[in-house]
Amino acid sequence: MEKVKVVTNEVELFSKLLQSAHIVSDAQLSEAAICAKRLEIPLDRAITILKLASQERLKPAITAKEMVVAGQISLDEASHALQLANQNGIPFEDALPKKGNIASATGNHRTIHLSTSKPIHPLAALLLGAKLVSPDQLNQAVQKATDMNLPLGKSLIINRFMTRWVFGQVITAACLIDEGKTTNDTASKLLVDAIQRRMSFIQLLFESGQNCNASGETLTLPELLVMAECLAEADYQDIQERKLIDKKPYVQIISEHQLIESNLLQSAISLLEMIGDYLRPFQAANALKQVAIKKIPVYQAIAELKPPPQVPQPNLRLGDLLVESGIIGRDSVETVISKQNLNSSLVRIGKKLLEAHLIDDSNLYNALRCQSAFREGVISANQAVAILYCAHDEKLKLEDAFTKCGVFAPIRMQWNWQ
């Protein structure tokens, strides 16, 4: 009887690990459990019979289960390692929590010594200046990145020294330093504040008086690929880090690391070149997404865009955006806007809406950012309305509303508030 209890526990354990790693859905897991019980076979075998996942896909979860049963790791550690492995495309074993010091094959402990004259990594000064990691943690992360040929960001996340979101702020700051738009000292101070307030680094830079908006026509290749869902935001951060280090063109980095198929890469390059003259960024992204899904030529994907690129975009005024997203009524906003000069800036109109107590600071800020993203062409009018509505209705930060709506819009293009 005790043996049956252990098997049942192992089945429950395996189910939890599969769910935490998002290998199968809850419905698929239920289906497989019924099949396993009926045929009296292991759960993993039922999953492969039903073709819900391959044996290779299940292997990390099976290993995790065996290690938990053997008492080598806890269930939480196994679940977290599976998630890291799945998100970052690395072996399960490499995502496991580190036990003790890093040792070489000969048993000697290895340490990378930090040097003020020659930093061990281009991001080292920023990470240490903002006190996001200790020197020892940086040593450990750099060593793991070197051993596994990983970007430092991925190593920092695997070692649980920071979250993907925090590293995203670091990469944004580092890119702006590289472009000469801020200094390392300023960036370090703003990063501390950004992480404490869970606010984007670029927003704090904007609030400090720095003009950091970028035109939609400056959209980069990796940004287009993320907008088209051909790459994940984690891939984007890795590419940005590699570019900072290697100083290579985006095309070369993406090709060398085989992040997407060469045909899709060529299609992305072609569409990127059409931005400004013929396509807006969101249209190029929509076309590329169809190229990837349907395996169709670029020009066919463009021809299938609805509405077609030649149809003028709607004139989405600030007031229209606030009304259509359900934040204020049209009569109220028209009363305020009618009293303004036709050449009044968006910020001035926004201040008048604040003074009339029709909106609060958060709604105004979000509306201005959404309208900027629309004006720069990285989101459509419908997306701008949906995102602003989501942020207001569910009381989310704007970045979280973008994520919930399944939209990636480069944050550097959300500050055109003229």
TAPE-V772874 format. One line per field, one symbol per residue. psi: psi as a letter, one per 40 degrees, with the letter a starting at -180 (. if undefined). burial: + if it has 24 or more other ideal C-beta (glycine too) atoms within 12 Angstrom, else -. Layout:
psi = ???
burial = ???
This chain:
psi = ddddddddddddddddddddefdiidddddddddddddefiidddddddefdiidddedddddddddddeediidddddddddddddefiiddeeiihhaihiideehhhhhhihddgieideddddddefdiidddddddddddddefiidddddddefdiidddddddddddddddeeeiidddddddddddddefiidddddddeehheiiideehidddddddefdiidddddddddddddefiidddddddefdiidddddddddddeehdddiidddddddddddddefiiddddddehhiidehiiiggidddddddeediidddddddddeiidehiddddddddddefdiidddddddddddddddeeeiidddddddddddddefiidddddddefhhhhdefffgf.
burial = ---------++-+++++++++-++----+--++-++-----+++-+++-+-++----++++++++-++----+-+-++++++++++++++-+-+++-+---+---------+-------+++++++++++-++-+-+++++++++----+++++++++++++-++++++++++++++---++-+-+++-+++-++---++++++++---+-+++-++-+++++++++++++++++++++++++++----++-++--+-++---++-++++++-++---++++++++++++++-----+--++--+---+---+--++++++++++-++----+--++--+-----+--++-++--+-++---++++++++++++++++++++++++++++++----+++-++--+-+++++++++++-
